[in-house]
Amino acid sequence: MKKHKVLCIDDETHNLEALERLLRKKYSVVTANSGAAALEELQNHNFSLIISDQKMPEMTVVQFFEQAKDIQPE
């Protein structure tokens, strides 16, 4: 059975590690520590779900999703 791929975005490493531990048994988890890094991951992978921190140093989650929908509108 193929696992769904989940992208987790947070600028705090401990939050990313906790999400990965929580989700890795059922999902293929990719982490990114910034909105820019997450946008790069979207260029290379299709994700079933994106989990993101609201406030990050470079951009908010709203700014991230505005750009992400241009890369992967589905």
C-alpha positions in Angstrom: 0.0 0.0 0.0 1.3 3.4 -1.0 1.5 5.9 1.8 0.1 9.4 1.4 2.7 12.1 1.4 2.4 14.9 4.0 4.4 18.1 4.0 5.0 19.7 7.5 6.3 23.2 7.7 7.5 24.9 10.8 10.5 27.1 11.7 10.9 25.3 15.0 12.8 22.1 14.7 11.2 20.4 17.7 7.7 20.9 16.3 8.8 19.3 13.0 10.4 16.4 14.8 7.2 15.8 16.9 5.0 15.9 13.8 7.2 13.5 11.9 7.2 11.0 14.9 3.5 11.3 15.1 2.7 10.8 11.4 5.5 8.6 10.0 3.9 5.2 10.7 0.9 5.9 8.4 2.3 8.6 6.1 5.4 9.5 4.2 6.5 12.7 5.9 8.5 15.5 4.4 9.5 18.5 6.5 10.6 22.0 5.7 11.8 24.7 8.1 10.6 27.6 6.1 8.0 28.6 3.5 10.7 28.9 0.9 12.0 25.4 1.6 8.4 24.1 1.4 7.8 25.7 -2.0 10.9 23.9 -3.2 9.5 20.6 -2.0 6.3 21.4 -3.8 8.3 21.7 -7.1 9.5 18.1 -6.6 6.7 16.2 -4.9 2.9 15.9 -4.8 1.4 16.0 -1.3 -1.9 14.8 0.0 -1.8 17.1 3.0 0.1 20.2 4.1 0.5 21.1 7.8 2.0 24.5 8.5 2.8 26.9 11.3 0.9 30.2 10.9 3.8 32.5 11.7 7.2 32.0 10.2 10.0 34.5 9.8 10.0 34.7 6.0 6.3 34.5 5.2 2.9 33.7 6.8 1.0 30.5 6.0 -1.4 32.7 3.9 1.5 34.0 1.8 2.8 30.4 1.5 -0.5 29.0 0.3 -0.9 31.9 -2.2 2.3 30.8 -3.9 1.8 27.0 -3.4 -1.5 27.1 -5.3 0.3 28.3 -8.3 2.7 25.4 -8.1 0.1 22.7 -7.2 -3.4 24.0 -7.7 -5.0 20.7 -6.7 
